[in-house]
Amino acid sequence: MTLQEQMTLEMQKAFEACGYDPSLGRVNLSNRPDLCEYQCNGALAAAKQAHKNPMEIAEAVAGKLEGSPLFETVQPVRPGFINLNASTAAVAALLRDIAADPDLGVEKTGAGRTAIIDYGGANVAKPLHVGHLRSAIIGESLKRLYGFMGYDAIGDVHLGDWGLQMGLVIEAVKDAQPDLPYFDESFAGDYPAEAPFTIADLEAIYPAASARAKTDEAFSARAHVATFRLQQGDRGYTALFQHVLNVSKADLKKNYDALDVHFELWKGESDVQPYIADMMADFERQGILKESEGARVIEVARPEDTKEIPPCLVQKSDGAYLYATTDLATIVEREKLYRPDEYCYVTDKRQNMHFEQVFRAAKLSGIVPEDRVLFHLGYGTMNGKDGKPFKTRSGGVLRLEYLLKDVIDAVYQRMAETDLPEEEKQKTAAIIGLAALKYGDLSNQATKDYVFDLERFSSFEGNTGPYVLYTVVRIRSILRKARELGIVAGEILPAAGSGEKELQMQLGRVSQTITDAFTEKAPHKLCQFIYELSNDFSAFYRDNHILKEDNKARQSSWISLLELTERELVTLCRLLGFDAPGRM
């Protein structure tokens, strides 16, 4: 139980003892930390209900808390606030409990539950570019949060691998290599195991084919026919399509691995095509499909809506299916295979309405029960310093691997004066560079746009990933020296040194921080916590000579504090998606 929860229970008892509703005893973190650590404002509400002076109520409630070992001070202040400071003994006791708990005091509310986190959204036959960054980074962090909370967390990359883009690739390959067996309708043997193209070939083939289709009507028509034949199960086209998938997935996995982003499922739109016909027939049986200008839609608007919710379009007038159709079919497949308790989708916020329509259609049609959790986190845009979506200097879309290299190079340049061996220096720069990139993104509220600032993100000072990692490395160095001197960790004692209580108070908030970050789907709260914890540690370390302390019990207590600080920092860094190097 957190300190705030303990205080709330005590405060509720005090309100009840004074004859008031115990729910008025809610304790919150103070928004004026210069005045107090926590605050209760319940006396103001009680005064309205009882038609009394709020200060009288605050003083009466405070009187009930006299002698409580939980509080150092309980101070009623005008017009009726109750300012609270925790006792150092209570804080130390909490930290001893946290240190003894492998989960840092976090309640595993997801135990026995399954969640599917849909993030990535890469397209086959195309390279990952900067537009895929936020989905990968935010989604990976959320998946790790789900896992930490006890869920069986399943990440699905949900590839874009269907539709006209495949027909364009097939026809372009056919023009370039017409003698391949995939295009011989009389071929009855086994198709080659090796693909007739590399990822570099595919990355040139698709944009060229896409551009050609815009001006060459005959080629465009052929691509549509090829797409139809593939969707009807043409043997040769299916084999060629499988090559496209294999080559693309291998390259995508390599690039996602470099980002330390990993998916449990590598499914795509093609995987759910077998479900669509039955799903549409079920919609038909239920009578929820409506005709609209030749197309077919599901009406998802509700009487209580305060904004317009357009119908969910599931089939165009020409019979073609859309993203909403495949997204609904994907839920059908996931219900059949996994029956998750929660779905979490991470995409650009411009898709907010799309997912609102899909979620409503899924529940209206009975694909999922009404109480199934379907959540969409729509993230903002990563912009350049000009405030516009991030581009290369030539105005093109930057490949993700080049962006990561730029960040690592920037970190490497800042490490010019370190005395690490060259190989270790390069590996360390890669670790820190990844942290700089991820922390730079995740420290911003996901739903908001932000400016990508390479110089700031790679700095070893300020609210950055490198600064947090430097704190971890410095703590580890102190702990190594302590071991060499034979100093062992002991029981965490009530704070006494300068800055010690501030450090202990921050350490005591870890479980609430993780829980809040998960509940609100807000990884930036983890960033805020570890930045503040790093600052609190730096202040404590500056004012206390840990390795030279004469009081051995106090010194051993401080070593335990450092161990817990390092553990909390590392745990939250891993939830954000990066690790710390051994040295910097």
MARVOTOR-75220 format. One record per residue: x, y, z of N, C-alpha, C in turn; residue in three letters. Coordinates in pm, whole numbers, plus 50000, padded with zeros to 5 digits. Layout:
REM MARVOTOR-75220
XYZXYZXYZALA...
END
This chain:
REM MARVOTOR-75220
500844988050000500005000050000500885012550000MET500595021949914501405034049905501185042750028THR502115052050047501995061450158500715069750145LEU500395073650024499185081550000497935073450038GLN497935060650005496795052050040496695050350191GLU497835048650257497825047350403497275059950468GLN497725071550418497255084250472495755086050449MET495285082050331493855083250301493025075050399THR493465062850429492735054450526492675061050662LEU493815066550709493835073250839492925085450839GLU492985093150730492185105250720490695101850714MET490345091150645488935087150636488395083350775GLN489225076550852488815072950988488595085551072LYS489455095451052489355107851129488065115351092ALA487755116150964486515122750921485305115450978PHE485345102150972484215094351022484055096251173GLU485175096951245485135098851390484535112451426ALA484655121951335484095135351357482655136351307CYS482115125351254480725125151212480485128751066GLY481545127750985481415131350844481635119150754TYR481235120750630481405110050531482895106750518ASP483285094050540484715090650532485335092950394PRO484495093050290485045095150155485665108950141SER485355118150233485925131650229487405131550269LEU487875120350318489245119750367490285116350262GLY489975118550137490935115450031492165124450041ARG493335118350035494605125650044495265125949906VAL495755137549867496425139149739497825144649758ASN498645142449656499955148949655499765163949655LEU500575171049728500445185449735500885191949604SER500125202049561500565209749444501435221549486ASN501715222149616502655232049670503665224749758ARG504615217449695505575209749774506455218249864PRO506485231549840507235240349930506525241950064ASP505225238650068504455240150191504225226750262LEU503995216350185503715203350244503865192450138CYS503885179950184504055168650092502715163450039GLU501705163450127500375158650089499325168550142TYR498105166950094497055176250133495695169350126GLN494825173150217493435168550213492525180850213CYS491605181150118490695192650105489255189250145ASN489075177850213487735173050244486935182050337GLY487625189850419486905198350514486075209050442ALA486545213250325485805223250248484455217650202LEU484495205150150483255198750106482355195750225ALA482955191550337482165188450457481455200850510ALA482135212050498481545224650547480295228250469ALA480315225850339479135228750258477975219750297LYS478305207050323477245197550358476665200350497GLN477545203950593477115205650731476835220150767ALA477075229350672476875243650695477655248350817HIS478955244650816479855248550924481075255850867LYS481855261550957483115267950920484115257050883ASN484695257250760485625246650720486865245650810PRO487315256750867488485256150954488165248351082MET486945249851132486565242251252486605227251223GLU486115223551106486115209351068487545204451049ILE488365212350980489755208450956490505206651088ALA490265215651184490945214651313490475202451391GLU489175199451381488645187751452489215174851395ALA489255173951263489805162051198491285160551230VAL492015171751225493445171251255493685166451398ALA492795170151489492945165951628492865150851643GLY492075144451557491935129851564493215122651519LYS494095129851450495305123651396496515125851484LEU496325132751597497455135051687498005121651736GLU499305120351732499955108151779500065097251675GLY499495099351554499605089251449501065088051403SER501595075851400502995074151357503195076651208PRO502105078551135502195080450991502595094750954LEU502265104351043502435118451008503515125051093PHE504295133251026505235141851098504535154651142GLU503715160051052502905171751086501535170651020THR500505175551091499145176651039498705190851071VAL498605199350968498395213550992497175218850917GLN496115222650990494985229150924495375243450886PRO495045247450763495335261050717494115266550646VAL493965279650649492815286050587492835283950435ARG491655282450375490325283650436489795270750496PRO490575259750488490115247050544490905235250492GLY492085237850436492955227050390493615220250510PHE494005207750489494805200850590496115196850523ILE497205203550561498525200750504499185189650583ASN499815180350509500365168250572501815166050530LEU502605161850628503955157050599504115143250660ASN504715134250587504885120550634506015119650734ALA505885110550829506975108450924508105100850855SER509315103750894510465096950833510415081950862THR509875078150979509785063851012508825056750918ALA507685063250884506715057150794507285055650654ALA508025065650608508625065050475509655053850468VAL510495052750571511525042250573510885028350575ALA509805026950651509115013950657508555010250521ALA507985020050452507465017550317508575012950224LEU509725019650230510835016050140511355002150170LEU511344998150295511784984450327510844974250263ARG509554977350263508584968350198508794968150047ASP509024979749987509234980549842510494972949802ILE511554974749880512824968149848512714953049857ALA511844948149944511684933649961510744927449859ALA510054935849781509074931149685509674931049544ASP509714919449478510274919049341509504927749243PRO508264931249276507434939549188507354954049234ASP508234958049327508304971849375506974976849431LEU506184967749487504934971649550503774973249454GLY503974969949327502904971349227501954959449236VAL500664962349245499644951849246499434946749105GLU499534933549086499414927448954497944926048915LYS497344937048878495914937048848495574929548720THR496564926648638496294919748512496524904748519GLY496844899448636497114885148648495934876948598ALA496224867248509495184858748454494424864948338GLY494824876848295494164883548185495094884548065ARG494524885947947495284886847822494984900147754THR496034906247699495864918647624496614917547492ALA495984922347385496654923347256496934937947229ILE498204940947205498604954547173498964954847026ILE498214962446950498354963246804499154975846772ASP500394974046734501254985446702502254981246595TYR502884990646534503794987546424503224992846295GLY502284985246237501584989646117502464991445994GLY503594984445990504484985745873503844979245750ALA504274983745632503824977845507504934969245448ASN504564957845391505564949445326506034956145199VAL507224952445156507854957645034508254972345048ALA508194977645171508594991445194509494992045316LYS510435001545321511285002745439510535009745553PRO510965007045676510465014745788510975029045777LEU510105038745799510545052645794510155059645922HIS510485072445931510305079846055508845080146099VAL507915078646005506505078246041506095066146122GLY506945055846123506655043746202507235044446342HIS508015054846371508765055446496507865055546619LEU506905064646622506115066446744505275053946775ARG504705047946673503915035846695504775024946759SER505975023146705506875012646756507295015446900ALA507715027846927508255031247058507155031547165ILE506045038247135504955039147232504325025447255ILE504085018147145503455004947157504304995247237GLY505614995247214506504986247287506474989347436GLU506485002247472506435006047613505125001747677SER504015003847607502724999747662502654984647678LEU503194977347582503184962747594503974958347718LYS505114964847741505914961447859505184965247988ARG504444976147986503644979848102502554969548128LEU501874965348021500874954748037501504942248100TYR502664938448051503334926648105503704928348251GLY504184940148288504574942748427503364942148519PHE502204946148467500984945848548500384931848558MET501044922048497500614908148511499874902348394GLY499594910248292498874905348174499774896048091TYR499134886948021499784880147910499694889947794ASP500784897447772500774908347675501284903447540ALA500434904447438500744899547304500824911447208ILE502004913847155502184924647058502024919446916GLY501234926346836501014922346696501424933946605ASP502324931046510502804941546419501744945846319VAL500774937146292499654939946201500134946346071HIS500764938145988501354942945863500304946845759LEU500644957045683499864960245564500404951845449GLY499744940745418500294931245320499244926445221ASP498254934745194497154930145109496714941745021TRP495884938844926495344949444844496164952144718GLY495904963444657496474966844527497994967344527LEU498604970644641500064971444643500704958144602GLN500034946944637500584933944599500444931544449MET499324935944394499144934544250500164942744173GLY500474954544221501494963044157502864956344158LEU503224950444272504534943644281504574931644189VAL503504923844187503474911844104503644915343956ILE502914925343912502994929043770504354935143736GLU504944942643828506274948343804507334937343794ALA507224927343881508164916043874507944908243745VAL506704906843705506374899543581506994906543460LYS506934919743458507524927143346509034925643344ASP509654925443462511104924643470511624910543448ALA510854900443495511304886443485510134877743439GLN509724879143315508514872143266508654857043262PRO509874851843263510064837343251509984830143385ASP509764837243492509664830543623508464821043624LEU508584809743692507504799643690506194804443753PRO506254814943834505044819743900504014824843800TYR504494828343680503594834043579503204823843472PHE503684811443489503384800643395502204792743451ASP501034794543391499834788143445499874773043433GLU500764767643345500854753043329501884746843424SER502604755143498503654749943586503014742343702PHE503484729943722502884721443826503894717043931ALA505144721043916506174716644010506254725344134GLY507344723344209507564731544329508224744644288ASP507754755344345508344768444315509674769944389TYR510564778444338511884780144402511764784344548PRO512714779544629512724783144771513264797244792ALA514134801544700514714814844710513864825144636GLU513724836744696512954847444632513694852844511ALA513004857144408513654862644288514004877544303PRO514024882344428514364896344451514874897744595PHE515574908444621516054911944755515164922944811THR515394926444938514624937344996514944950444924ILE516194952044881516564964144806515794964744674ALA515634953044610514854952644486513404956844512ASP512804951044618511414954144650511214968944680LEU512174974644751512044988644789512154997944668GLU512704992844558512735000544433511524997244347ALA511094984644351509984980044268508674986944303ILE508334987244432507004992244468506785006944433TYR507675016244474507405030344439507375032744288PRO508225025244215508225026944069506905021944010ALA506435010544060505175004944011503995013944047ALA504035019444169502955028244213502895040844126SER504065046344097504105058344012503645055143870ALA504045043643820503685039743684502175038043669ARG501535032443773500095029843767499285042643755ALA499865053743799499145066543794499075072343653LYS499985067843567500005073243429499775062543323THR499965050043357499835038943263498565031243296ASP497475034143225496185028043257496205012943236GLU496915008543134496964994143106497674986743220ALA498774992543267499504986343378498644986243504PHE497944997243529497064998043645495984987343639SER495414985343520494364975243505494924961243530ALA496134958743478496774945643502497014943343652ARG497414953943723497664952643867496384949243942ALA495254955143898493984951843961493604937243937HIS493854932443815493574918343783494474909143866VAL495754912843878496684904743956496254904144103ALA495804915544154495324915944293494134906544310THR493214906944214492044898244221492454883444215PHE493374880244124493824866244112494514861544241ARG495304870244301495954866744427494894864144534LEU493904872744542492874871344644491984859144619GLN491974854344495491214842144463492054829544482GLN493324831244523494164819744554494994814444440GLY495274822644337496134818244227497434812444284ASP497784800244240498904792844300500234800044282ARG500534804444161501804811044137501894824544207GLY500824832244200500834845444264500934844044416TYR500294833744470500374831444615501804828244656THR502504820144576503894816744607504784829144599ALA504544837544499505334849844486505024859344602LEU503764860044638503364868244752504054863744879PHE504204850644896504874845345015506344849545018GLN506964850144901508354855144894508414869744940HIS507464877644894507424891844934507324892745087VAL506444884645146506284884745290507574880845362LEU508194869945317509384864845385510534874845379ASN510754880545261511854890045245511584902645326VAL510354907445322509994919545394510084917545546SER509544906345594509554903845738510984902945791LYS511864896445717513254895245762513894908945779ALA513634917945685514194931345693513524939345805ASP512214938145817511514945445922511964940946061LEU512124927746078512584922646208513964928146242LYS514834928946144516174934246167516094948646216LYS515254956646154515144970746192514404972546325ASN513384964546348512704965246477513624960546590TYR514434950146563515394945546663516364956646701ASP516794964546603517704975646631517054985846723ALA515724986846719514984995746807514614989046940LEU515014976446957514614968447074513104968147086ASP512464965846971511004964446962510724950446908VAL509894942946980509714928846946508224925046951HIS507784917846849506384914046837506224899046858PHE505174895446930504844881246948504134875846824GLU503404884346755502664880246635503124888446515LEU503304881646403503664888346278502554885846176TRP501354889446214500204887446127499944899946044LYS499184898245939498854909445852497424908745805GLY497064918045720495704918445667495384905845588GLU496384899945526496144887745446495664876145533SER496084875845660495724864745748494234864145778ASP493544875445767492134875645806491174875045689VAL491704874045568490814873345451489814861745460GLN490224849845512489264838745520488074841345613PRO488194851345700487114853945796486064863745741TYR486414870945636485564882145595484194877645543ILE484164867345457482894863145398481884859245505ALA482314850845601481404846545708480994858445795ASP481924867345820481614879045902480554887745834MET480724890145704479754898245631478394891345626MET478404878145611477144870645610476444871845745ALA477234871945853476664873445987476064887346004ASP476774897545953476204911045956474854911345883PHE474824904345769473604903745687472474897245766GLU472764885945832471744878845909471174887446022ARG472054895446082471624903946193470844916246145GLN470924918946017470204930345963470854943745994GLY472164943746020472834956446056473534962845937ILE473564955845822474164961745702473124970545632LEU473524982545599472634991745530473264995945397LYS472424998345297472905003245168473065018545175GLU474155023445120474395037945116475135041244988SER474375046544890474945050144760475685038244697GLU475085026444709475665014444651476655007344742GLY477165014244843478085008144938477295001945053ALA477994994645140477354988345255478004993445383ARG477154997645476477655003945598476954998045720VAL477555000545836476924997345964476715010546037ILE475475013546071475185025946144475645024346289GLU476555032946333477105031646468476815043846555VAL476115053746502475785065646581474805061946692ALA474905069146804474025066746919473285079646953ARG472085078447011471295090447043472025100247135PRO472875094747224473545103347321474815110047268GLU475175107347143476395113247086476305128447082ASP477405134847118477465149447112478205154246988THR478755144846911479375148146783478935137846680LYS479075141446554478635132346447479565120346437GLU478995108546439479745096146418479225090046288ILE479975091246179479505085946051479365070746054PRO478595065045962478475050445954479835044145925PRO479995031645968481225024045944481105017345806CYS481895021845712481865016745576482645003645568LEU481954992645531482604979645529482724973545390VAL482014979245291482154974145154481804985245055GLN482724987644962482514998144863481494993544759LYS481045002744678480034999744577480544989744474SER481894989144454482454979544358482724965944421ASP482314964144547482494951344617483774950344697GLY484654960244687485934959744758485734962144908ALA486594955644986486554957545131487554968445171TYR487404973545293488214984745338488954981345466LEU489694991345518490434989245642489504985445756TYR488324991545760487384988145867486994973445859ALA486824968345737486454954345718487544945045772THR488784947845732489884939145777490144940745926THR489944952945980490124954846124489074947046202ASP487844946846154486794939046219487084924046207LEU487534919846090487874905646071489054901746158ALA489964911046181491104908346269490614905846411THR489624913546454489074911346588488384897646594ILE487694893946485487074880646479488114869846500VAL489254871046429490324861046443490894861146583GLU491124872846639491724873646772490794867946879ARG489504870146862488544864246956488574849046947GLU488704843846827488734829346808490004823246866LYS491154829846844492444823946882492884827447024LEU492564839547070493124844247197492084848847299TYR490944853147252489904858847338490504868247443ARG491144878847400491794887947495490784895747577PRO491204899447697490354907647783490424922347742ASP491554926147680491724940047638492414940647502GLU492034950747426492724954047301493264968347316TYR494494970347272495054983747273495684986347136CYS495194996447066495704999846933496515012746944TYR497675013046881498545024946884498775029446740VAL498155040546703498305045946567498275061146573THR498465067246459498355081746444496955086246489ASP496895097646559495615102246613494605105946504LYS495075107246380494145109946271493205098046247ARG493505086646306492635074946292491655073346408GLN491535083446491490635082646607489215078846567ASN488675085646466487305082846425487175068846367MET488165064546291488145051046233487965040646343HIS488755041846449488665031746554487405033146638PHE486915045246654485625046846722484535039146645GLU484535040346513483555033246431483745018146439GLN485005013546429485284999246432484904993246568VAL485255000046676484924994846810483414993846829PHE482705003946784481245003646799480634992546715ARG481154990946593480644980346505480924966546564ALA482104964946625482474951946683481534948246797ALA481134958046876480234955246988478784953946941LYS478384962346848477014961846794476744948346728LEU477734943046658477574930446584477794918146672SER478254920246796478494908946884479814901946862GLY480714907746781482044901846765482734901146900ILE482554911746979483044911847117481894915547208VAL481934911247334480874915147427480974930047459PRO479904935547509479824949947533480874954747634GLU481264945947727482204950247830483664948047791ASP483914943447670485314941447627486004955047617ARG487234955847668487994968347664488644969747526VAL488254980047453488834983247323489354997547333LEU490664999147326491265012347351492165016347235PHE492025028847193492895034047088493705045747142HIS495015044747137495885055947171496345062447041LEU495795074047013496175081446892497295091146925GLY498455089046866499605097346901499745109246806TYR500455119346854500695131346776501855129646680GLY502165140246608503185139846503504565143646558THR505585136846509506955140846539507375151046433MET507645163146476507945174046383509405178146387ASN509835184746282511165190646279511145204046350GLY512295210646358512365223446428511535234246359LYS511165231646233510305241346163508835239546198ASP508555229746286507175227446327506375218746233GLY506995214246126506305205846027506755191346044LYS505955181645994506335167546005507775165345958PRO508495157046037509925155146018510255149645879PHE511175156145811511585152145676513115152545667LYS513635146645560515065148045530515315162145477THR516565165745466516905179145415516405181245272ARG516305170145197515815171245059514295170945052SER513655169345169512195169445172511565155745166GLY512385145245162511855131645157511575126145297GLY511005114045300510725107345427511965099745472VAL512425102445592513675096645642513455082145686LEU514345073145641514275059245685514625058545833ARG513955049445902514105048546047515535044546086LEU516145035746009517495031446043518485043046032GLU518235052445939519115063945926518925073646043TYR517685075046089517425083646203518145078246327LEU518035065146350518705059046465520205060846455LEU520755059346335522205061346316522605075646348LYS521785085246305522085099246334522145101846484ASP521215095846559521185097846704522405091346768VAL522735079146725523905072246782525185079946751ILE525295085146630526485093046593526595105546679ASP525445111946707525465124046789525935120746931ALA525475109446985525915105247118527415101947116VAL527845094947012529265091247000530145103647002TYR529735114046931530525126446928530605132747066GLN529555131847144529565137247280530425128947373ARG530745116647333531595107947416533055108847375MET533405118747296534765119647239535855119347345ALA535575124947463536625126047564536645114247662GLU535775104647645535795093047735536985084147702THR537435076647802538605068147783538235053447762ASP536995051047719536575037247692537295031947568LEU537605018947565538155012947441537175015247325PRO537685016247204536875020147090535655011147070GLU535864997947080534724988847058533644990847163GLU534054992347288533084994547395532415008247379GLU533185017847334532645031247313531525031047209LYS531725023447101530715022646997529465015447048GLN529655004547123528514997247177527755005847278LYS528505013247359527875021847459527095033047392THR527675038747285526975049347212525665044147154ALA525655031447109524425025647053523355024147162ALA523765019947282522815018447393522255032047434ILE523155041747448522725055147491521905061847381ILE522295059747257521565065747145520135060947140GLY519935047947162518565042647164517765048847278LEU518415050147393517735056447507517395070947476ALA518325078047410518085092147375516875093247284ALA516775084347186515675084747089514345081447157LEU514325070647234513075066247296512625075947405LYS513555080047489513195089247596512745102647538TYR513415107147432513025119647368511605119347318GLY511175107747271509795106147224508835104347341ASP509145094947430508215091047535508065101347646LEU509015110447659508905120647763507825130847729SER507345130647606506245139147564504925131347578ASN503875138347614502565131747619502255126247481GLN501905113447475501785106347347500815113047251ALA499735118547302498695123947214499065137447152THR500165143247198500535156547149501685155747048LYS501715165546958502845166846866504085171146945ASP505275168246893506485173046958507565175446854TYR508565183046893509665186446803510845177346829VAL511315170846725512505162246736513735171246735PHE514445171546847515615180146864516815171246896ASP517565167746795518675158346810519695163346912LEU520005176046908521015181547000520565180347145GLU519295183247171518795182347309518635167947353ARG518085159547267517835145547303519125138147338PHE520225141547270521485134347290522355140547399SER521865151147463522635157747568522705149047693SER523815150247765523995142847890523515151148009PHE522915162547982522395171148088520925174348060GLU520175176648166518765180148148517875167848143GLY516635169948104515625159348101515785150847976ASN516805142147976517115133747860517425119547903THR517365110447806517725096547832519175095047876GLY520145101447808521535100247850521775104847994PRO521075115148039521235119948177520765109248276TYR519625102948247519115092548335520075080648339VAL520595076648222521525065448218522825068848290LEU523265081248281524465085348353524265083848503TYR523055086848551522745085148693522845070548732THR522305061548650522375047148677523835042648684VAL524625046748586526035042648580526795047948701VAL526505060248743527195065948859526835058248986ARG525575054649002525175046749119525885033249120ILE525935026849004526605013748996528085014949031ARG528715025948992530125028149025530315029349176SER529415036749242529495038349388529305024849457ILE528345017049408528075003949469529264994549451LEU529944995349336531144987149315532234990849415ARG532435003849433533455008449529533085004249670LYS531785004749702531345000549835531664985749860ALA531424977649760531734963349774533234961249794ARG534024968849718535494967649732535954971549871GLU535224980949934535574985550069534904976950177LEU534154966950138533494958050233532264963950299GLY531704974550238530494980850292529284973050242ILE528454968550334527294960450295526004968350315VAL524974964550242523674970950255523014966750385ALA522334976150448521634973150574520204977950569GLY519564977850685518164982050692518044996850660GLU517045000150580516805014150547516265021350670ILE516975031650712516645039150833515855051850799LEU515155057350898514495070250874515505080650828PRO515095089350738515995099150677516605108350782ALA517885111750760518585120850850519465130650773ALA520095125950665521005134450590520285144450502GLY521035154050454520485164250365519985158050235SER518755161150198518175155950075517725141450083GLY517925135250199517615120950210516115118450210GLU515355126750281513915124350283513315126350145LYS513785136650071513275139049937513515126849848GLU514705120949858515005108949781514105097349823LEU513935095549953513105084550002511645086549960GLN511165098749967509775101349928509545097849780MET510505101649696510365098549554510405083449531GLN511315076649597511405061949584510095055349625LEU509425061149723508185055349774507005056949680GLY507155065149576506045067549483506095058449361ARG507005048949356507215041349233506005033149192VAL505375026149288504245017449250503075025649199SER502815037149262501725045649215502015051049076GLN503285054349051503685059648920503465049348811THR503915037048835503755026448735502285023648711ILE501515022948819500085020248806499375031348729THR499705043748761499085055148691499475055248543ASP500755052548515501215052448376500475041748296ALA500225030348359499485019748291498025023448273PHE497385027848381495955030948377495665041748274THR496515051848269496295063148179496955061148043GLU497635049748024498385047047901499305058947871LYS500115062247971500905074547967502365071748005ALA503175066547912504585063947943505355076447986PRO504865088347947505595100547986505655102148138HIS504715096048210504745096748356505945088948411LYS506345078348343507555071048383508785079848363LEU508825086948250509955095948221510045106848327CYS508925112648360508915123248460509425118048593GLN508995106048630509415100148758510915097848762PHE511485091448658512905088148665513785100648652ILE513285110948585514045123548580514085129848720TYR512925130248787512885135948921513695127449019GLU513635114349003514415105449091515915107549068LEU516315109248943517725111848912518185124948977SER517335135148971517665147949034517755146649185ASN516805139349244516825137549390518065129849433ASP518445119749355519665112449389520885121549380PHE520975129449273522135138249255522275147949370SER521155153449417521195162749530521635155649657ALA521115143749680521485135949798522975132249793PHE523435127749678524835123649664525785135449682TYR525355147049634526185158949647526395162949793ARG525365160949876525405165950013525825155550116ASP526005143150075526345132550170527525124250118ASN528525122650203529725115150164529515100350200HIS528905093450109528425079850137529545070350177ILE530615070250100531695060550125532585064550241LEU532455076950290533285081650401532485083550529LYS531225079750529530355081550645530865073050763GLU530985079450881531495072451000530445063551064ASP529175067751060528105059851120527815047951028ASN528255036151069528165024450981526725020150953LYS525855021451052524455017951028523845027350926ALA524185040450939523675050250844524245047550705ARG525545044250701526195041450572525555029350504GLN525305018750580524675006850523523255009850474SER522555018550547521225022750505521305030050372SER522275038650358522435046150232522745036850115TRP523545026550142523835016950034522545010149988ILE521675006750082520375000950044519545010849965SER519615023650003518895033949927519405034549784LEU520725033749768521305034249634520895021949552LEU520865010449616520464998249545519024999349497GLU518155004849583516755006349545516605016949436LEU517385027649445517325038149342517725032449207THR518845024949205519305018849078518255009149025GLU517655001449113516664991549070515424998249013ARG514945008849077513765015749025514075022448891GLU515225028848880515585035248754515665025148640LEU516345013948665516525003848561515184997548523VAL514354994648623513044988548595512204997648506THR512165010448538511345019648459511965022348322LEU513295022648314513935023948183513555012248093CYS513525000348149513154988548070511694989048028ARG510834994548113509434996348075509315006347961LEU510245015747955510265025447845510885019647719LEU511645008647735512185001847617513675003047596GLY514435006347701515895007147684516595003147813PHE517885000147801518704995947915519845005747935ASP520585003448044521735011948074523025004348042ALA524065011447997525345004947971526095002348102PRO527144994648093527954992148213528755004348253GLY529285011348155530085023448183529735034248081ARG530085046548117529865057748024531085066948029MET
END
